Amino acid sequence: MNISGRKAVVLGGTSGIGLATVQALEHAGAHVVAVSRSEKNRLEAAKTVGDGVSFRGADVLDRKALEALFLDEAPFDILVSAATGGARAAGPFLEMDLDAFQASFRKLWGYTNSVRLAARHMAEDGAIVLVSGYPARKPSLGAAAISTVGNAVEGFARAIAVELAPRRINVVSPGIIDTPMHTTPAEVRNQLLEAATKRMPISRLGQADEIARAILFLIESDFTTGATLDVDGGARLA
Ligand SMILES: NC(=O)c1ccc[n+]([C@@H]2O[C@H](COP(=O)([O-])OP(=O)(O)OC[C@H]3O[C@@H](n4cnc5c(N)ncnc54)[C@H](OP(=O)(O)O)[C@@H]3O)[C@@H](O)[C@H]2O)c1
């Protein structure tokens, strides 16, 4: 797919990986609609992009709002979702609050809502990209919830790729990326992230634009569907 002149909707497009993707798509000549819940985030993000990007408010868990948004923006060619959907549970599974474990699946429900409601408005040669995360295939103590959700996201894309064809759906699996998702105070955050990346083959934090480049690769790559692309500095091997 040649991205230039295409229309893209990016859910979670006002921060981190989603915002970097919005910027990269605009740079490649797409008309982009960036979506998130908070107006404050949208106003901040608007300062970092040009006229090729418009902003809309919607929660990916609100099907009515999503349906209205997609109908309004139809037809479009590209759908990216990097919306986290809400908080994820961390800690040992055997001790964790099971409601918090279940709530971690908001990311998956956001993705399933978005794909289901957007697909009918997308071009036949359209492309969808979702974001999982390296814990899906590199489980570690305390990461049972995000690991399970990440596997579900990757499995969902594989499960529906045949049904969606000739539209394509793929997943990018990032490593630890320097984005506002990591909300702990700066000094603690930097120490934690440094410790977490130390043993990885590429021992540094990833940057949001490195994930955005992989997302654009999957959009452009007409012969790829149902795939997961690891862009994790080798985190899944460490
Ligand atoms: N950063 C990492 O280290 C890392 C690693 C592996 C995987 N990932 C995955 O990569 C994706 C993007 O993460 P990020 O680090 O870029 O996060 P981020 O900087 O926190 O950005 C998340 C974006 O999603 C939007 N959002 C969250 N919940 C939403 C909802 N219910 N409806 C609509 N928009 C929503 C947020 O805006 P509003 O708050 O305004 O809605 C924001 O624009 C996520 O799926 C995350 O799990 C991240």
PDBQT file of the ligand as one rigid body, heavy atoms in Angstrom, charges set to zero:
ROOT
HETATM    1  N1  LIG A 301       5.248   1.840  26.409  1.00  0.00    +0.000 N 
HETATM    2  C1  LIG A 301       5.625   0.561  26.531  1.00  0.00    +0.000 C 
HETATM    3  O1  LIG A 301       6.648   0.234  27.166  1.00  0.00    +0.000 OA
HETATM    4  C2  LIG A 301       4.798  -0.524  25.871  1.00  0.00    +0.000 A 
HETATM    5  C3  LIG A 301       5.346  -1.824  25.809  1.00  0.00    +0.000 A 
HETATM    6  C4  LIG A 301       4.633  -2.843  25.206  1.00  0.00    +0.000 A 
HETATM    7  C5  LIG A 301       3.356  -2.571  24.702  1.00  0.00    +0.000 A 
HETATM    8  N2  LIG A 301       2.836  -1.312  24.780  1.00  0.00    +0.000 N 
HETATM    9  C6  LIG A 301       1.490  -1.095  24.241  1.00  0.00    +0.000 C 
HETATM   10  O2  LIG A 301       1.537  -0.081  23.244  1.00  0.00    +0.000 OA
HETATM   11  C7  LIG A 301       0.269   0.593  23.199  1.00  0.00    +0.000 C 
HETATM   12  C8  LIG A 301       0.507   2.096  23.311  1.00  0.00    +0.000 C 
HETATM   13  O3  LIG A 301       1.160   2.359  24.549  1.00  0.00    +0.000 OA
HETATM   14  P1  LIG A 301       1.871   3.754  24.866  1.00  0.00    +0.000 P 
HETATM   15  O4  LIG A 301       3.053   3.436  25.685  1.00  0.00    +0.000 OA
HETATM   16  O5  LIG A 301       2.017   4.563  23.630  1.00  0.00    +0.000 OA
HETATM   17  O6  LIG A 301       0.756   4.399  25.838  1.00  0.00    +0.000 OA
HETATM   18  P2  LIG A 301       0.374   5.920  26.158  1.00  0.00    +0.000 P 
HETATM   19  O7  LIG A 301       1.513   6.840  25.883  1.00  0.00    +0.000 OA
HETATM   20  O8  LIG A 301      -0.199   5.885  27.542  1.00  0.00    +0.000 OA
HETATM   21  O9  LIG A 301      -0.788   6.242  25.105  1.00  0.00    +0.000 OA
HETATM   22  C9  LIG A 301      -2.018   5.577  25.181  1.00  0.00    +0.000 C 
HETATM   23  C10 LIG A 301      -2.997   6.278  24.256  1.00  0.00    +0.000 C 
HETATM   24  O10 LIG A 301      -4.232   5.548  24.285  1.00  0.00    +0.000 OA
HETATM   25  C11 LIG A 301      -5.301   6.436  24.582  1.00  0.00    +0.000 C 
HETATM   26  N3  LIG A 301      -6.303   5.639  25.285  1.00  0.00    +0.000 N 
HETATM   27  C12 LIG A 301      -6.146   4.885  26.396  1.00  0.00    +0.000 A 
HETATM   28  N4  LIG A 301      -7.309   4.294  26.725  1.00  0.00    +0.000 NA
HETATM   29  C13 LIG A 301      -8.216   4.674  25.783  1.00  0.00    +0.000 A 
HETATM   30  C14 LIG A 301      -9.587   4.384  25.580  1.00  0.00    +0.000 A 
HETATM   31  N5  LIG A 301     -10.269   3.592  26.446  1.00  0.00    +0.000 N 
HETATM   32  N6  LIG A 301     -10.215   4.927  24.498  1.00  0.00    +0.000 NA
HETATM   33  C15 LIG A 301      -9.537   5.734  23.632  1.00  0.00    +0.000 A 
HETATM   34  N7  LIG A 301      -8.231   6.037  23.774  1.00  0.00    +0.000 NA
HETATM   35  C16 LIG A 301      -7.585   5.518  24.848  1.00  0.00    +0.000 A 
HETATM   36  C17 LIG A 301      -4.650   7.547  25.421  1.00  0.00    +0.000 C 
HETATM   37  O11 LIG A 301      -5.353   8.777  25.390  1.00  0.00    +0.000 OA
HETATM   38  P3  LIG A 301      -6.529   9.176  26.428  1.00  0.00    +0.000 P 
HETATM   39  O12 LIG A 301      -6.006   8.866  27.803  1.00  0.00    +0.000 OA
HETATM   40  O13 LIG A 301      -6.766  10.620  26.148  1.00  0.00    +0.000 OA
HETATM   41  O14 LIG A 301      -7.715   8.336  26.062  1.00  0.00    +0.000 OA
HETATM   42  C18 LIG A 301      -3.332   7.706  24.648  1.00  0.00    +0.000 C 
HETATM   43  O15 LIG A 301      -3.537   8.482  23.478  1.00  0.00    +0.000 OA
HETATM   44  C19 LIG A 301      -0.564   0.011  24.330  1.00  0.00    +0.000 C 
HETATM   45  O16 LIG A 301      -1.406  -0.983  23.820  1.00  0.00    +0.000 OA
HETATM   46  C20 LIG A 301       0.483  -0.603  25.260  1.00  0.00    +0.000 C 
HETATM   47  O17 LIG A 301      -0.041  -1.656  26.028  1.00  0.00    +0.000 OA
HETATM   48  C21 LIG A 301       3.524  -0.275  25.342  1.00  0.00    +0.000 A 
ENDROOT
TORSDOF 0
